[in-house]
Amino acid sequence: MSSAEKAASLLTKLDPREFRILQSIELGMAKYEFVPVETIEKYSGLGLDEVKHWLGELDHKDLVWRQSEGYVGYILNYNSYDLLALNALVRGEIIDALGMPLGMGKEADVLEALTPAGEGVAVKFHRLGRVSFRDTRRKREYLAGRHHVSWLYQSRLAAEKENIALTLAFHAGVSVPKPIYQNRHTVVMQRIEGHQLGDVPSLDNPEGYMDEILVDVRKAYKAGIIHADLSEFNVIVSNEGVVYIIDWPQYISSNHPNAGEILERDVKNILTFFHRKFRVERSLEDALRAIKT
């Protein structure tokens, strides 16, 4: 069972005071490495004995991490962060039910979901730092002065960034999943039924598909964004034969100092794939000229 599935199974089983405790820990994590019990008491508005009782319940449900070196403190884990995000999505009437996994990766999980109207959507849970929490703690210097924040802050930033990119790209006419909503480390978007480009055994008109991708790269570039991680693994061919560019959390602005180099890498990845698998010939210089003009 994935973290999100576990969170969904607990969503209706938690006492409202447990949610208050989790939200208080989340708030305290902006200031503390591990949030002291006294701070949780202050933020939650509950009595100390009550806070300790519900912390014990949350610990038993594997929804918090506890440390007792120097002082007793708590932080959220992915189970509880998923729970808070799902609670917000349900209360906001964005989704009504969570379904099966659509894709599980090192830095994100994607699960199917239903809206209250019965529409199928996808919910992406960003998972930066999942492989090793301690390793994430060692590497969090890049957050410049926010050394007490690790995977929670990074994952939320990744979701916010991807949602911005999807919104910009979608409104520029780029073929991307339509963004619907973002909360914490989750992005709710249009569900695409299809396969990764790299897994598609054959295409009726491979050069036409390559041109569609390059046109989308051009539209995105004109809208001021560059994917920055484009390859056959970040392109979906839908069951209707439409190509969609996915996974945008690493996007950069077209004004970035390394924009030219990164755009060239993206385009080269696509040209190399189509040449290797389908023997489509296109020079990198011609492709880049068409995108930039």
Secondary structure, DSSP 8 states (H G I E B T S, - for coil): --HHHHHHHHTTTS-HHHHHHHHHHHHHTTT-SSEEHHHHHHHHT--HHHHHHHHHHHHHTT-EEEE-SSS-EEEE-HHHHHHHHHHHHHHTTS-SEEEEEEEE-SSEEEEEEE-TT--EEEEEEE-TT-S-HHHHHHTGGGGSS-TT--HHHHHHHHHHHHHHHHHHHHHTT-----EEEEETTEEEEE---EEEGGG----SSHHHHHHHHHHHHHHHHHTTEE-SS-SGGGEEEETTS-EEE---TT-EETTSTTHHHHHHHHHHHHHHHHHHHH-----HHHHHHHHH-
